Structures are given as structure tokens and as C-alpha cells.
Amino acid sequence: MRLARYFAKYYLGAIGLTWFALVVLVVAAMLIEKAGHLSKQPEGVMTALKLALLNALPFGYQMLPLACFFALIIVGTFMARRGEWLAAQAGGVQNFGRWGGLALVALCCSGGAYVAGETILPLALHKVEHIQRHELKRVDALTRFYERRNHWYKDGDYYLFLPSFDRAKRQFYVPAIYKANGIKLTEVFEGRLLEETSEGWLLRDAMVWSMDSPEVKSVEALKLDLSASAANLMDVTGDPRQMSYAQIQRLIDDREKAGFDTAIHILEREQRIAYPLAALALFFLILPWALHPALRRSMAVNLGVGVVVLSVLLSLSHFVRMLALGQKIPVVLGGWGLTLVCLVFMPVSYFVYRRRYLI
């Protein structure tokens, strides 16, 4: 037990140092990229400082699985060069006695990443977006995509085109509504405004076209059987990066009900669980190599190989994500890209290790 705590302490320290170094590098690169734009702001230094501190949180979330991966390589190499793996093996310490404490640290990091992704991360991203919008007068392309309002809405057999609305009055102006039976269009409704009242949905000054009749009917107030609320019709947008898991699920339900694409939202929902678990997946992927007791292991070579391995894994996970966005594979799998790739290669890693050192 004491030996496990000893190894865990070194691993936790290595994770902290590696994580800090990765976050500083990424934040510095981000500030250098935005330096030209920040220099034009009246309070460019303060804005840069706020962006750096706030971006450190989402970047830290993204870098944590990578920090766990590289920290295990560093600790494994360090302990091997000092002969501590060999001494523990010679002393009869079982494998779990050597890596049990390390696995507990990786598990705690994974749990902490999940909690941060549900609480701290959405808040930080919201504040970053607020600074970009109101101080830098610009937002990133993905934010614009999430905020893009759709004029079309599907509700049962009705297809609604709602070009403009008044949020306070909960009214929709100059709507066009199409009713279909399967793929066959049956009726078309146009009117001056559509509003939600205590009696239900009413289309004022309505004009009704029926596909079965050449006549056009005029109705002062036509009641429509719509299940959606005014809030749903006004807004089925939102940035899932700034939401909790439950909020993302509600947004997905609203968008699916409205007939909108939800692939990228499902990816974000799945990543809330899958990405923290990637820290554990990367840990167990590299574990047998990290525990190898060879005294002449090279830190530079091991880190170099780790960089190559991680680059391959990230490239494959990105490829899986692109396939999911293109709906070539189930969208849910795209959110589990890195974790899934690690799980696929884990048996390969253990097999290669056994073939090289144990057989």
C-alpha cells in the first residue's frame, strides 16, 4: 500500500507538470495568433489576460488525457532508469501493486474531467464567447453555426415557414404552413400572423388552399393543432459546448422534433462522457510499456514514440468523427472516437509487448 502511494504521488506530480506545460503552450499559441487583433483594442492587455485565464480552462480539459498519457511515459521511464521497477519486481510486488496507485490517479483525473466538463467548462466558454462578441466584436465560425436560426419547423404533419417573429408578444408574422399526408401535400395555409393563445394556436386572416379543390378559403382566425410551444418555434438553437449533458439532450430532443439535423449536438453529448474516459483508455494502452523494467530506457526515444502513437490515435479519432458527421457510421460512435480507437488498439499493444519481451 505504501509503495502504491509512492508511485501514485510521482505520477500525480508528473501529470500536474505535464498538464501545466501543455496548457501554457496552447494558450501562448492562441494569444500569438490573436495578437494582431488584440493590439487594436483599447484595453488589449487586459482583454488578452482575461482570454488567457478563461481559455486555460477548456484547453486544460482538452489536454488532461494527453497529460495522463505523457506523464505515464515519463514516470515509467524515470522509475525504470532508477531501477525501482526492477527492485519492486525482485521484491515480489505483484503487477497491481506497481500500477494500482497509478490507475487510481488516472481514474480520479478522469472523474475530475467529467465534473469540470459539466460545470466549469460551459461557464468558461460562455464568458469567452461574451468577451469575443462584445470586446473583440467577433465570434468564431462554430458559434455562428450554432446560433444560425432556421426559418423552417416541422410539427407532425405540418411544415411551418416562419420568417420573422416578436419574442415578447410570442407572435410570428407572415407565416406559411404546409400540411402533408406522408409525402403528399394536402393543404397550404398563409396568414397575417400566427400566435399562441389560451385557446391554442391561431392563424389570423388566414388563406387556405386545398389540393383537392380550386377554391381559396378566407378565415379570420383558423385554429391549428400544433404541439410545439412558442419558445420551441422561436428558438431551437444553442451552443452545446456551453451546456450541461441534460441541457444538450433537451436541445437534441427539440431539434429532432422540429426536423433539424442533430449530428454535431449528439457528438458533443457523447464526448461529455467519452473524452474524460479517454484518459483511462490512453493509460491502459501504454501501461505495459511504461512498467517495463529495462534500465537503459531513453526518455527522448520513449517520448518521441509516444508523440507518434498519440498523433496516429488523434488522426484516427478525427477520421471517425468526420465519418460520423457525414453519417457514414452511427453518430454516437463519432463522439467516442479517441476512446474507441484506444480500445481497438489496446489488445494490439498488449500482444506486441508480450511478443517482444515475454515470449
C-alpha positions in Angstrom: 0.0 0.0 0.0 2.8 2.4 0.9 4.6 1.5 -2.4 1.4 2.2 -4.4 1.1 5.6 -2.7 4.7 6.4 -3.5 4.2 5.6 -7.3 0.9 7.4 -7.3 2.5 10.6 -5.8 5.1 10.7 -8.5 2.5 10.1 -11.2 0.2 12.8 -9.9 3.1 15.3 -9.9 4.1 14.3 -13.4 0.5 14.8 -14.6 0.4 18.3 -13.0 3.7 19.4 -14.6 2.9 18.0 -18.0 -0.7 19.4 -18.0 0.6 22.8 -17.0 3.2 22.8 -19.7 0.7 21.7 -22.4 -1.8 24.3 -21.4 0.7 27.1 -21.3 2.0 26.2 -24.8 -1.5 26.1 -26.2 -2.7 29.3 -24.6 0.5 31.1 -25.7 0.0 29.9 -29.3 -3.6 31.2 -29.1 -2.5 34.6 -27.8 0.1 34.9 -30.5 -2.5 34.1 -33.2 -4.8 36.8 -31.8 -2.1 39.3 -31.1 -2.8 41.5 -34.2 -6.5 41.8 -33.3 -5.9 42.3 -29.6 -3.4 45.1 -30.3 -6.2 47.2 -31.8 -8.3 47.1 -28.7 -8.2 50.0 -26.2 -7.6 47.5 -23.3 -5.8 44.9 -25.3 -3.6 43.7 -22.4 -6.5 43.2 -20.0 -8.5 41.5 -22.7 -5.6 39.2 -23.5 -5.2 38.4 -19.8 -8.9 37.5 -19.4 -8.9 35.4 -22.5 -5.7 33.6 -21.4 -7.2 32.8 -18.0 -10.6 31.7 -19.3 -9.2 29.7 -22.3 -6.9 27.9 -19.9 -9.9 26.0 -18.6 -11.2 24.5 -21.8 -7.7 23.9 -23.0 -6.9 22.2 -19.7 -9.9 20.0 -20.2 -8.7 19.0 -23.7 -5.1 18.5 -22.6 -5.8 16.3 -19.5 -6.0 12.9 -21.3 -2.8 13.8 -23.2 -1.1 14.8 -19.9 -2.0 11.5 -18.3 -0.5 9.7 -21.3 2.8 11.5 -21.4 3.1 11.6 -17.6 2.9 7.8 -17.5 5.7 7.5 -20.1 7.8 10.0 -18.0 7.2 8.2 -14.7 7.6 4.8 -16.2 11.0 5.7 -17.8 12.1 7.6 -14.7 11.3 4.6 -12.4 12.9 2.1 -14.8 16.2 4.1 -15.1 16.4 4.4 -11.3 15.8 0.6 -11.0 12.6 0.9 -9.0 10.5 -1.2 -11.3 13.2 -3.9 -11.2 13.5 -3.7 -7.4 9.7 -3.9 -7.0 9.6 -6.9 -9.3 12.5 -8.6 -7.4 10.8 -7.9 -4.1 7.8 -9.9 -5.2 5.5 -7.0 -5.7 2.7 -8.1 -8.0 1.8 -6.1 -11.1 -1.2 -4.5 -9.4 1.0 -3.3 -6.6 3.0 -1.3 -9.2 0.2 0.1 -11.3 -2.8 0.1 -8.9 -1.9 3.6 -7.4 -1.2 4.9 -10.9 -4.6 3.7 -12.2 -6.4 5.3 -9.2 -4.8 8.7 -10.1 -5.8 8.3 -13.7 -9.4 7.4 -12.6 -9.5 10.5 -10.3 -8.3 12.7 -13.2 -11.0 11.2 -15.5 -13.7 11.8 -12.9 -12.5 15.4 -12.3 -12.5 16.0 -16.1 -16.2 14.8 -16.3 -17.2 17.1 -13.4 -15.3 20.0 -14.9 -17.0 19.4 -18.3 -20.4 19.6 -16.7 -19.8 22.7 -14.5 -16.7 24.8 -15.1 -16.2 24.3 -18.9 -19.6 25.6 -20.1 -19.3 28.6 -17.8 -15.8 29.4 -19.1 -16.8 29.0 -22.7 -19.8 31.3 -22.2 -17.5 34.0 -20.8 -15.0 33.6 -23.6 -17.8 33.9 -26.2 -19.1 37.1 -24.3 -15.6 38.7 -24.5 -15.2 37.8 -28.2 -18.6 39.2 -29.0 -18.7 42.4 -27.0 -15.0 43.4 -26.7 -13.4 41.9 -29.8 -16.6 42.3 -31.9 -16.2 38.8 -33.5 -17.2 35.2 -32.8 -15.8 32.0 -34.2 -17.4 30.1 -37.1 -18.7 27.3 -34.9 -20.5 29.7 -32.6 -22.1 31.4 -35.7 -23.2 27.9 -36.9 -24.8 27.0 -33.6 -26.6 30.4 -33.4 -27.9 30.3 -37.0 -31.7 30.5 -36.8 -33.8 28.1 -39.0 -37.0 29.5 -40.6 -38.5 26.1 -41.1 -40.0 23.9 -38.4 -41.7 20.5 -38.6 -44.6 19.7 -36.3 -46.4 16.4 -37.0 -48.0 16.7 -40.4 -47.3 20.5 -40.5 -44.3 22.2 -42.1 -44.0 25.8 -40.9 -42.1 28.6 -42.6 -41.7 31.4 -40.0 -39.6 34.3 -41.5 -40.0 36.7 -38.6 -41.4 36.9 -35.0 -41.8 39.1 -32.0 -40.3 37.3 -29.0 -42.1 39.5 -26.4 -45.5 39.1 -28.0 -44.9 35.4 -29.0 -46.2 36.1 -32.5 -45.0 35.0 -35.9 -45.5 37.3 -38.9 -46.5 36.3 -42.5 -46.2 32.6 -41.8 -46.7 29.9 -44.5 -47.8 26.5 -43.3 -47.9 23.3 -45.4 -49.9 20.2 -44.3 -48.9 16.9 -45.8 -50.1 13.3 -45.6 -47.0 11.3 -45.8 -45.2 12.7 -48.9 -48.4 14.2 -50.4 -49.1 17.8 -49.9 -52.8 18.3 -48.9 -53.3 21.9 -47.7 -51.5 25.2 -47.7 -52.2 28.0 -45.1 -51.0 31.6 -45.2 -51.9 34.4 -42.9 -51.0 37.7 -41.4 -49.7 36.3 -38.1 -49.6 33.1 -36.1 -49.9 33.3 -32.3 -50.2 31.0 -29.3 -53.3 31.8 -27.2 -55.1 30.2 -24.3 -57.3 28.5 -26.9 -54.3 27.1 -28.8 -52.6 28.2 -32.0 -54.5 30.7 -34.1 -53.6 31.8 -37.7 -55.1 35.3 -38.1 -56.5 36.4 -41.5 -55.8 33.0 -43.0 -56.0 31.9 -46.6 -56.5 28.2 -47.1 -55.6 26.3 -50.3 -56.7 22.7 -50.6 -55.0 20.3 -53.2 -58.4 18.7 -53.8 -60.3 21.9 -54.6 -59.6 25.0 -56.7 -61.3 27.3 -54.2 -59.4 29.5 -51.8 -61.0 30.0 -48.4 -60.6 33.0 -46.2 -60.8 32.5 -42.4 -60.5 35.3 -39.8 -59.0 33.0 -37.2 -58.0 29.5 -38.1 -57.2 27.1 -35.2 -54.2 24.8 -35.9 -53.4 21.6 -34.0 -49.7 22.3 -33.2 -47.9 20.5 -30.3 -44.9 22.8 -30.3 -44.7 25.8 -27.9 -43.9 29.4 -29.0 -40.5 29.0 -27.3 -39.7 26.0 -29.4 -40.7 27.7 -32.6 -38.7 30.8 -31.8 -35.5 29.1 -30.8 -34.2 25.6 -31.3 -30.6 26.9 -31.4 -27.9 27.0 -28.8 -24.2 26.2 -28.3 -24.0 22.7 -26.8 -20.4 23.5 -25.7 -21.9 25.9 -23.2 -24.5 23.4 -21.8 -24.6 20.5 -19.4 -25.4 17.0 -20.6 -29.1 17.3 -19.6 -29.4 20.6 -21.4 -27.8 19.2 -24.6 -30.2 16.3 -24.5 -33.2 18.6 -24.3 -31.8 20.7 -27.2 -31.4 17.5 -29.2 -35.0 16.4 -28.5 -36.3 19.8 -29.6 -34.3 19.8 -32.8 -35.3 16.3 -33.7 -38.9 17.1 -33.1 -38.5 20.1 -35.4 -36.9 18.0 -38.1 -33.4 19.6 -37.8 -30.0 17.9 -38.0 -28.6 17.0 -34.6 -25.4 15.1 -35.6 -22.9 17.7 -34.1 -25.0 18.0 -31.0 -25.0 14.3 -30.4 -21.2 14.3 -30.9 -20.9 16.9 -28.1 -23.2 15.0 -25.8 -21.3 11.8 -26.2 -18.0 13.5 -25.8 -19.0 14.7 -22.3 -18.6 11.1 -21.2 -16.2 9.7 -23.7 -13.5 12.3 -23.6 -12.8 12.0 -19.8 -12.7 8.2 -20.2 -10.1 8.7 -22.9 -7.6 9.4 -20.1 -8.2 5.9 -18.7 -8.1 4.4 -22.2 -4.7 6.0 -23.0 -3.4 5.0 -19.6 -4.1 1.3 -20.1 -3.0 1.5 -23.7 0.5 2.5 -22.7 0.7 0.8 -19.3 2.7 -2.4 -20.1 5.3 -0.4 -21.9 5.6 2.1 -19.0 6.1 -0.7 -16.5 8.9 -2.4 -18.5 11.9 -2.6 -16.0 14.7 -2.1 -18.6 17.4 0.1 -17.0 18.6 1.7 -20.3 15.4 3.2 -21.4 15.7 6.5 -23.2 13.4 9.3 -22.2 13.8 11.1 -25.5 13.1 7.9 -27.5 10.1 7.0 -25.4 8.6 10.5 -25.6 9.2 10.6 -29.3 7.4 7.2 -29.8 4.6 8.5 -27.6 4.2 11.6 -29.8 4.0 9.4 -32.9 1.5 7.0 -31.3 -0.7 9.8 -30.0 -0.6 11.6 -33.4 -1.9 8.4 -35.0 -4.6 7.9 -32.4 -5.8 11.5 -32.7 -5.8 11.3 -36.5 -7.9 8.2 -36.5 -10.3 9.6 -33.9 -10.7 12.7 -36.1 -11.3 10.5 -39.1 -14.0 8.6 -37.1 -15.6 12.0 -36.2 -15.7 13.1 -39.8 -17.4 9.8 -40.8 -19.9 10.3 -38.0 -20.6 13.9 -39.2 -21.1 12.6 -42.7 -23.4 10.0 -41.3 -21.3 7.2 -42.8 -21.3 5.5 -39.4 -23.6 5.9 -36.4 -23.2 9.4 -35.0 -22.8 8.1 -31.4 -19.5 6.4 -32.4 -18.0 9.7 -33.5 -18.3 11.1 -30.0 -16.4 8.1 -28.7 -13.6 8.5 -31.3 -10.5 8.7 -29.2 -11.7 6.3 -26.5 -12.9 3.8 -29.2 -9.6 3.9 -31.1 -7.7 3.3 -27.9 -9.9 0.3 -27.0 -9.4 -1.1 -30.5 -5.6 -0.8 -30.3 -5.2 -1.9 -26.7 -5.2 -5.7 -27.4 -2.7 -4.9 -30.2 -0.4 -3.1 -27.7 -0.5 -5.9 -25.2 0.1 -8.5 -27.9 3.1 -6.7 -29.3 4.5 -6.2 -25.8 4.2 -9.8 -25.0 5.7 -10.9 -28.3 8.7 -8.6 -27.7 9.5 -9.1 -24.1 7.7 -12.1 -22.6 7.9 -14.8 -25.3 
